[in-house]
Amino acid sequence: MFTDYSKIVIASGKGGDGAVSFHREKYVASGGPDGGDGGKGGDVIFVADDNLATLSDFRYKRKYVAENGANGASARCTGKSGADLEIRVPRGTLIRDAESGRLLADMSNTDRYVAAKGGKGGAGNQHYATSTRQTPRFAKTGEDGKTREVELELKLLADVGLVGFPNVGKSTLLSRVSNARPKIADYHFTTINPNLGIVDIGDYRSFVMADIPGLIEGAGEGAGLGHRFLRHIDRCRLIVHLVDAAETEDRNAIEDFEKINAELAVYDPELAERPQIIAANKIDAGIPEQLEVLREYADAHGYELYPISAATGEGIKELLAAIVRKLDELPPIKVYEPDIEPEEEFVPLKPIEVRKVGGVYELSGGGLEKAIGNTNFGDYESLQYFQKLLVDSGAIDMLERAGIQEDDTVRIGEYEFDYIK
């Protein structure tokens, strides 16, 4: 099944915890701390895969989690880093942050994108030895990984988009000029998925053509199938607009042409201004007078018109020559610039704040929540290290200015303790 949109949750790996260990060896007295650092958590990486053409793999699996880093060990051994998780997507996939809607990456000309970096490993107790603290019995825990919900949206990479009402011959034309083999039948909505084909024009030149199915009146507002696939016209450099020159099924070619363009404008006004060539199909069954009326309309509105028969091949060569000539004048396929590079994002520590809630003084910010999580309250030196951090950060002064008294309760994150001067 063709799927061009999905929403998934990704989570990078947690960093491993630092180790608390002391060197023990025969004939070596007071070996000292030798706890190793924790390993880095695995990253979540999106990889563009040219062999994929749909996001259908994401219909049944919605959460992707990278491996955690291993904990540090004795003898200064660093824990093993968690394996990165690679998620393969079709080239042309847009990756957005679901919460903010920010575009993170366009996998058109990017092969790899790190969407969530793994947490850093915690430092082992070897790093906390000083001249006055020679046996530190504490280490840092690893950083948590990053969890985020992302939206995946596939926009086909095609130079030329075929648009037109159902049953005007788009699939027949695509099958005649390219290697694509779409389903072809004489009823509406035979094509229910976009089809891509490579058109080889010789002299080592080619271009990609896409059949955009299901466009009818009201498609821009969700009618028919076309609203599902209008996004795939976004990247097309040129639109080839097929109309039924024979005006079968009591249709009017000019009215159909204007209705489809109106739907493009509803979806995106810029699409209605995209360069277009009119391909008047079914001339093998048409009436010359109808074709002349259509030609006069095209000339009056500045469109190039090429009469063709997708069934017999008549006029196809002239149409392809016109397409190549137009493409030579147009810029490359559209690539979307990310709104902001996540690698450049910097989130400073929030300043320390003191709030009094129901007789309890709450401390937050300044990295205090993380610091207290790394504290071993059963170890005197670890506790001293945390108390020094409170003094150096100015948290104690802020508590005193807020009016804290002896034995009042202080809360940091999930931890509570009594204030003692």
C-alpha positions as CSV (number, residue, x, y, z in Angstrom):
1,M,0.0,0.0,0.0
2,F,1.2,3.5,-0.9
3,T,1.7,5.6,2.3
4,D,3.0,9.1,2.1
5,Y,2.4,10.3,5.7
6,S,3.2,8.9,9.1
7,K,3.8,10.0,12.6
8,I,6.2,8.1,14.8
9,V,8.0,8.5,18.2
10,I,11.8,8.2,18.3
11,A,14.0,7.9,21.4
12,S,17.8,8.0,21.5
13,G,19.6,5.9,24.0
14,K,20.4,6.8,27.6
15,G,24.1,7.3,28.5
16,G,25.6,4.7,30.8
17,D,26.3,5.5,34.4
18,G,29.8,6.2,35.7
19,A,31.3,3.5,38.0
20,V,32.3,3.8,41.6
21,S,35.4,1.5,41.9
22,F,38.8,1.4,43.6
23,H,41.9,-0.2,42.4
24,R,42.7,-3.4,44.2
25,E,45.9,-5.2,43.4
26,K,48.3,-7.3,45.4
27,Y,51.3,-5.2,46.6
28,V,49.6,-2.0,45.6
29,A,48.5,0.0,48.6
30,S,45.8,2.6,48.3
31,G,45.2,2.1,44.6
32,G,42.8,4.9,44.4
33,P,39.5,5.4,42.5
34,D,39.4,3.8,39.0
35,G,35.7,3.8,38.1
36,G,35.3,4.2,34.4
37,D,32.9,6.4,32.5
38,G,29.5,5.3,31.1
39,G,29.1,4.7,27.3
40,K,27.3,7.1,25.1
41,G,23.7,6.3,24.2
42,G,22.8,5.5,20.6
43,D,21.6,8.1,18.1
44,V,18.5,7.9,16.0
45,I,19.5,8.5,12.4
46,F,17.2,8.8,9.3
47,V,18.8,7.4,6.2
48,A,17.6,8.2,2.6
49,D,17.1,4.9,0.7
50,D,16.6,5.1,-3.1
51,N,15.1,1.6,-3.1
52,L,12.1,2.7,-1.0
53,A,9.1,4.5,-2.6
54,T,6.5,4.6,0.3
55,L,6.3,5.1,4.1
56,S,4.2,1.9,4.5
57,D,6.7,0.4,6.9
58,F,5.6,2.9,9.5
59,R,2.0,1.9,9.5
60,Y,2.6,-0.9,12.0
61,K,5.5,0.2,14.1
62,R,5.2,3.6,15.7
63,K,8.1,3.8,18.2
64,Y,11.8,3.5,17.5
65,V,14.3,3.3,20.4
66,A,18.1,3.3,20.1
67,E,20.3,1.3,22.4
68,N,21.4,2.6,25.8
69,G,25.1,3.0,26.6
70,A,26.6,0.5,29.0
71,N,27.7,1.5,32.5
72,G,31.4,2.1,33.3
73,A,33.5,-0.5,35.0
74,S,36.5,-0.9,37.2
75,A,40.1,-0.4,36.0
76,R,39.0,2.8,34.3
77,C,37.0,0.8,31.7
78,T,34.6,3.0,29.7
79,G,31.2,1.4,29.0
80,K,30.3,0.4,25.5
81,S,28.4,3.0,23.5
82,G,24.9,2.1,22.5
83,A,24.3,1.2,18.9
84,D,22.9,3.9,16.7
85,L,19.4,3.2,15.3
86,E,19.1,3.8,11.5
87,I,15.6,4.4,10.1
88,R,15.4,4.2,6.3
89,V,13.0,6.5,4.5
90,P,12.4,7.2,0.8
91,R,14.4,10.0,-0.7
92,G,12.2,13.1,-0.8
93,T,10.8,12.5,2.7
94,L,10.3,15.6,4.9
95,I,10.9,15.2,8.6
96,R,9.1,17.6,11.0
97,D,8.9,18.0,14.7
98,A,5.3,17.1,15.5
99,E,5.0,19.4,18.5
100,S,6.3,22.6,16.9
101,G,5.7,21.8,13.2
102,R,9.3,22.8,12.5
103,L,11.0,21.3,9.5
104,L,14.0,19.4,10.7
105,A,15.3,17.9,7.4
106,D,14.5,17.3,3.7
107,M,15.9,13.9,2.7
108,S,16.1,14.9,-0.9
109,N,19.8,15.7,-1.1
110,T,20.7,14.6,2.4
111,D,21.7,11.0,2.9
112,R,21.8,10.9,6.7
113,Y,20.2,13.1,9.4
114,V,20.6,12.7,13.2
115,A,17.2,13.4,14.6
116,A,17.9,12.5,18.2
117,K,21.4,12.3,19.8
118,G,22.1,9.8,22.5
119,G,22.8,10.9,26.1
120,K,26.4,11.3,27.2
121,G,27.8,8.8,29.6
122,G,28.3,9.7,33.2
123,A,31.7,10.3,34.7
124,G,33.3,7.6,36.9
125,N,34.6,8.4,40.4
126,Q,38.2,8.6,39.0
127,H,37.3,12.1,37.9
128,Y,36.4,13.3,41.4
129,A,39.6,12.5,43.3
130,T,41.4,15.6,44.7
131,S,44.1,16.1,47.3
132,T,41.5,16.4,50.0
133,R,39.0,13.9,48.6
134,Q,41.0,10.8,47.8
135,T,38.3,8.2,48.0
136,P,35.2,9.6,46.2
137,R,32.4,7.1,46.5
138,F,30.1,8.8,44.0
139,A,29.9,9.1,40.2
140,K,27.6,10.7,37.7
141,T,24.7,9.0,36.1
142,G,24.4,9.1,32.3
143,E,22.3,11.7,30.5
144,D,18.9,10.6,29.4
145,G,18.2,10.2,25.7
146,K,16.0,12.5,23.8
147,T,12.4,11.4,23.0
148,R,10.4,13.3,20.3
149,E,7.5,12.7,18.0
150,V,8.2,13.4,14.4
151,E,6.0,13.6,11.3
152,L,7.2,12.0,8.0
153,E,5.8,13.4,4.8
154,L,6.9,12.0,1.4
155,K,6.9,14.4,-1.5
156,L,7.9,12.6,-4.7
157,L,11.0,13.8,-6.5
158,A,9.7,14.3,-10.1
159,D,10.7,16.8,-12.8
160,V,7.3,16.6,-14.5
161,G,3.9,16.1,-12.9
162,L,0.9,14.8,-15.0
163,V,-2.4,16.3,-13.8
164,G,-5.9,16.1,-15.2
165,F,-9.3,14.7,-14.5
166,P,-9.6,10.9,-14.1
167,N,-9.7,8.9,-17.3
168,V,-8.0,11.5,-19.5
169,G,-5.0,9.2,-20.3
170,K,-2.3,10.1,-17.8
171,S,-1.4,6.5,-17.0
172,T,-1.5,5.5,-20.7
173,L,0.9,8.4,-21.5
174,L,3.3,7.5,-18.6
175,S,3.4,3.9,-19.7
176,R,4.2,4.8,-23.3
177,V,7.0,7.2,-22.6
178,S,8.7,5.6,-19.6
179,N,9.5,2.4,-17.8
180,A,6.4,2.6,-15.5
181,R,3.7,0.1,-15.8
182,P,0.6,1.6,-14.1
183,K,-2.7,-0.1,-14.1
184,I,-4.8,1.1,-17.0
185,A,-8.5,0.6,-17.4
186,D,-11.5,2.5,-18.8
187,Y,-13.0,3.6,-15.5
188,H,-12.5,6.5,-13.1
189,F,-9.9,6.2,-10.4
190,T,-8.1,3.3,-12.0
191,T,-5.0,4.9,-10.6
192,I,-5.2,5.2,-6.8
193,N,-1.5,5.8,-6.1
194,P,1.1,8.1,-7.7
195,N,3.3,6.4,-10.3
196,L,6.8,7.4,-11.2
197,G,8.6,6.7,-14.5
198,I,12.0,7.6,-15.9
199,V,11.7,9.1,-19.4
200,D,14.8,8.3,-21.5
201,I,15.2,10.8,-24.3
202,G,18.6,9.6,-25.6
203,D,22.1,11.2,-25.5
204,Y,22.3,10.1,-21.9
205,R,19.5,12.4,-20.8
206,S,16.4,11.6,-18.9
207,F,13.8,13.1,-16.5
208,V,11.3,11.7,-14.0
209,M,7.6,12.0,-14.7
210,A,4.9,11.4,-12.1
211,D,1.2,10.5,-12.6
212,I,-0.7,12.4,-9.9
213,P,-4.0,10.5,-9.6
214,G,-7.5,11.4,-8.6
215,L,-7.8,15.1,-9.2
216,I,-11.4,16.3,-9.4
217,E,-13.3,19.4,-8.6
218,G,-13.0,20.0,-4.8
219,A,-9.7,18.1,-4.5
220,G,-8.0,21.0,-2.8
221,E,-10.6,20.8,0.0
222,G,-10.5,17.0,0.3
223,A,-12.8,15.7,-2.4
224,G,-11.9,12.5,-4.3
225,L,-8.4,11.1,-4.0
226,G,-6.5,14.1,-5.3
227,H,-6.2,15.8,-1.9
228,R,-4.0,13.0,-0.7
229,F,-1.6,13.5,-3.5
230,L,-1.5,17.2,-4.2
231,R,1.7,17.4,-2.0
232,H,3.5,15.4,-4.7
233,I,3.1,18.2,-7.2
234,D,5.0,20.6,-4.9
235,R,8.4,19.6,-6.2
236,C,7.5,19.2,-9.9
237,R,9.4,21.7,-12.0
238,L,6.8,21.5,-14.8
239,I,3.2,20.5,-15.0
240,V,1.9,18.7,-18.0
241,H,-1.9,19.2,-18.0
242,L,-3.8,16.5,-19.9
243,V,-7.3,17.3,-21.2
244,D,-9.7,15.1,-23.2
245,A,-9.6,16.7,-26.7
246,A,-12.4,14.3,-27.8
247,E,-14.6,15.6,-24.9
248,T,-16.0,12.2,-24.2
249,E,-18.3,11.6,-21.2
250,D,-20.0,15.0,-22.0
251,R,-17.0,16.9,-20.6
252,N,-15.6,20.2,-21.7
253,A,-11.8,20.4,-22.0
254,I,-11.5,24.1,-21.2
255,E,-13.8,23.8,-18.2
256,D,-11.8,20.8,-16.9
257,F,-8.6,22.6,-17.4
258,E,-9.8,25.6,-15.4
259,K,-11.3,23.5,-12.6
260,I,-8.0,21.6,-12.0
261,N,-6.0,24.8,-11.9
262,A,-8.5,26.2,-9.4
263,E,-7.9,23.2,-7.2
264,L,-4.1,23.7,-7.4
265,A,-4.6,27.3,-6.4
266,V,-6.7,26.3,-3.4
267,Y,-4.1,23.9,-2.2
268,D,-1.2,26.2,-2.9
269,P,-1.4,29.5,-4.9
270,E,2.2,29.0,-6.1
271,L,1.2,25.8,-7.8
272,A,-1.3,27.6,-10.1
273,E,1.7,29.7,-11.3
274,R,3.9,26.7,-12.0
275,P,4.9,26.4,-15.7
276,Q,2.4,24.3,-17.6
277,I,2.1,22.6,-21.0
278,I,-1.3,21.5,-22.2
279,A,-1.4,18.0,-23.7
280,A,-4.7,17.6,-25.7
281,N,-5.1,13.8,-25.6
282,K,-7.4,11.5,-27.6
283,I,-7.0,13.3,-30.9
284,D,-7.5,9.9,-32.6
285,A,-11.1,10.1,-31.5
286,G,-11.5,13.9,-31.4
287,I,-13.3,16.4,-33.5
288,P,-11.0,19.0,-35.3
289,E,-13.3,21.9,-34.4
290,Q,-13.0,21.1,-30.7
291,L,-9.3,21.0,-30.9
292,E,-9.2,24.4,-32.6
293,V,-11.3,26.0,-29.9
294,L,-8.9,24.6,-27.3
295,R,-5.9,25.9,-29.3
296,E,-7.3,29.4,-29.4
297,Y,-7.9,29.3,-25.6
298,A,-4.3,28.1,-25.0
299,D,-2.8,30.9,-27.3
300,A,-5.0,33.5,-25.6
301,H,-3.8,32.5,-22.1
302,G,-0.1,31.9,-23.0
303,Y,0.0,28.1,-22.8
304,E,1.8,25.8,-25.2
305,L,-0.5,23.1,-26.5
306,Y,0.4,19.8,-28.1
307,P,-2.2,17.5,-29.6
308,I,-1.4,13.8,-28.8
309,S,-2.8,10.4,-28.7
310,A,-1.4,8.4,-25.8
311,A,-3.1,5.3,-27.3
312,T,-1.4,5.5,-30.7
313,G,1.7,7.5,-30.0
314,E,0.8,10.4,-32.3
315,G,2.3,13.7,-31.2
316,I,4.3,12.2,-28.3
317,K,7.7,13.0,-29.8
318,E,6.8,16.7,-30.1
319,L,5.4,16.8,-26.6
320,L,8.6,15.3,-25.1
321,A,10.8,17.7,-27.1
322,A,8.8,20.6,-25.6
323,I,9.1,19.2,-22.1
324,V,12.9,18.9,-22.4
325,R,13.1,22.4,-23.8
326,K,11.1,23.8,-20.8
327,L,13.1,21.8,-18.2
328,D,16.3,23.2,-19.6
329,E,15.0,26.7,-18.7
330,L,13.7,25.8,-15.2
331,P,15.6,25.6,-11.8
332,P,16.3,22.2,-10.2
333,I,13.7,20.3,-8.2
334,K,12.7,22.2,-5.1
335,V,14.5,21.3,-1.9
336,Y,13.1,22.6,1.4
337,E,15.5,24.4,3.8
338,P,15.2,23.2,7.5
339,D,13.7,25.9,9.7
340,I,16.6,25.5,12.1
341,E,19.5,23.1,12.4
342,P,18.9,21.1,15.6
343,E,22.7,20.7,16.0
344,E,23.0,24.4,16.5
345,E,20.3,24.6,19.1
346,F,21.6,25.7,22.5
347,V,19.4,25.4,25.5
348,P,21.0,27.3,28.4
349,L,20.5,26.3,32.0
350,K,17.5,27.9,33.5
351,P,18.4,30.3,36.3
352,I,17.9,29.1,39.8
353,E,14.5,30.0,41.2
354,V,13.0,29.8,44.7
355,R,9.3,29.4,45.3
356,K,7.5,28.9,48.6
357,V,4.6,26.4,48.1
358,G,2.6,25.5,51.2
359,G,5.5,26.1,53.6
360,V,8.0,24.2,51.4
361,Y,10.8,26.1,49.6
362,E,11.2,24.7,46.1
363,L,14.5,25.1,44.3
364,S,14.6,24.7,40.5
365,G,16.9,25.4,37.6
366,G,20.7,25.7,37.4
367,G,21.1,22.0,36.9
368,L,20.2,21.3,40.5
369,E,17.7,18.5,39.7
370,K,20.4,16.6,37.7
371,A,23.0,17.2,40.4
372,I,20.9,15.9,43.2
373,G,20.1,12.8,41.1
374,N,23.8,12.1,40.9
375,T,24.3,12.4,44.7
376,N,24.9,9.4,46.9
377,F,23.3,10.5,50.2
378,G,24.8,7.5,51.9
379,D,28.3,8.8,51.2
380,Y,29.6,11.7,53.2
381,E,31.9,13.0,50.4
382,S,29.2,12.8,47.8
383,L,26.9,14.8,50.1
384,Q,29.6,17.4,50.7
385,Y,30.1,17.8,47.0
386,F,26.4,18.5,46.5
387,Q,26.3,21.0,49.5
388,K,29.3,22.8,48.0
389,L,27.4,23.1,44.7
390,L,24.5,24.6,46.5
391,V,26.7,27.3,48.0
392,D,28.7,28.0,44.9
393,S,25.6,28.3,42.7
394,G,24.1,30.9,45.1
395,A,21.1,28.7,46.0
396,I,21.8,29.0,49.8
397,D,21.9,32.8,49.6
398,M,18.6,32.8,47.6
399,L,16.9,30.7,50.2
400,E,18.0,33.0,53.0
401,R,16.8,36.0,51.1
402,A,13.5,34.3,50.7
403,G,13.2,34.0,54.5
404,I,14.0,30.3,55.1
405,Q,14.4,29.3,58.8
406,E,16.1,26.4,60.6
407,D,14.3,23.1,59.9
408,D,12.2,24.4,57.1
409,T,11.7,22.0,54.2
410,V,13.6,22.4,50.9
411,R,12.4,20.5,47.8
412,I,14.6,19.9,44.7
413,G,12.8,17.7,42.1
414,E,11.6,14.6,43.9
415,Y,13.9,15.1,46.9
416,E,13.1,16.9,50.2
417,F,15.4,17.8,53.1
418,D,15.5,20.0,56.1
419,Y,17.4,23.3,56.0
420,I,20.2,23.4,58.7
421,K,22.4,26.4,59.1
